[in-house]
């Protein structure tokens, strides 16, 4: 059998250093996994590289670090038998070749030393089991016991062992299969896809953090609907995002139907992914309609309604983020805000746009107004070209109006031109509710266009409003 060598992949000096360190220790060493896969696919090389040693990976990491300039620190993870070295922007991970066996209720394997092929066999997919030798005699030789190269050529995701075994051992691999299919544009082998559907409930033993990490990678693909659609097809999505699955289906009553909000949502996510790499804006697109399932009602006079779905959906975001161990900070608040406001520009685009309505939109959205408009444009999924053209034109007009109003009135991140301290000084007040009443009245007057957003006009209005509620300015 002809042997294939890929020395070009190993031109970085780090590979020679690992090779020499392994030779000094009397170990076999190999590069394995994503680095090899991406090189063979002609994709941009990853900065994290996995090395496997037949023997101690930790000893190899320490020997390599001693050979490198500055002797970088070796981070050792004894429980996993791995070690990590950071070098010139690269993350080098070393592991000893091993066999693994699993207990049904845990992703933590029982580990024992093994051969290179044992190690390749425990990998998730054949395309990630490809290895390049770092031996002096066969530097760059490809080791491919499971026909991973052929699977790369056929754009196929397949497991080295029977898929039932691979997925039962580590159920996270079910989502990883879908993620790789979505990232690489590959298809999942039929037997593998069936095994995922059969074992989907095993995903319960996987930590939420690991699931969310894979979900983020799917959301950041050029066309997230492919990965999300596979999660749905296999039944995994029901365990991860039941709020989204609840949107699926079309009901008909008295001849009136509503659209399938699940597939509409996936279209919206694809649309927004063509214009932004902002993960949290993609999350907002994914969740913008989740309030429609609990608010769906049928009214004989007007048909299907989803009253208040934006408000309900924004409240659901907190519970969903908490369950998936997503950050409960400004990122969550950003998603909540966009979900809550997701229909506001749509309403404006359907009617004559008043300056006051645009001022309120900019005031409420603040710095997120452009992201909100991007979300609303992505929400146009009509297949009617005339309607689509009209909607986009209307949104363009709203954007122009936002720019015009913003340049003139400076409403974004609005700060009242008159402060609470100035109100107290003017009327000789201690802190009291009247100050809040006057400040709110000034804000409303500016948003309604009754007065400009300027100190002089706001001060005059403050005195007028103060007199209305029985206050007189002090004479200086």
MOKAJO-V330828 format. One record per helix or strand of 2 or more residues. SS is the DSSP state (alpha for helix, beta for strand). FROM is the first residue (numbers start at 1). LEN is the number of residues. If there is no record, write none. Layout:
SS/FROM/LEN + SS/FROM/LEN
This chain:
alpha/7/4 + alpha/13/13 + beta/28/5 + alpha/34/8 + beta/48/7 + alpha/57/11 + beta/74/4 + alpha/78/3 + beta/82/6 + beta/90/7 + beta/98/4 + beta/110/4 + alpha/116/6 + alpha/126/3 + beta/131/3 + beta/141/3 + alpha/148/6 + beta/156/2 + alpha/163/7 + alpha/172/13 + beta/187/2 + alpha/190/16 + alpha/208/12 + alpha/224/11 + alpha/237/4 + alpha/242/4 + beta/252/2 + beta/256/2 + alpha/261/13 + alpha/279/9 + alpha/291/5 + beta/297/3 + beta/303/3 + alpha/309/15 + alpha/330/12 + alpha/344/7 + alpha/355/24 + alpha/385/25 + alpha/420/8 + alpha/433/15 + alpha/455/14
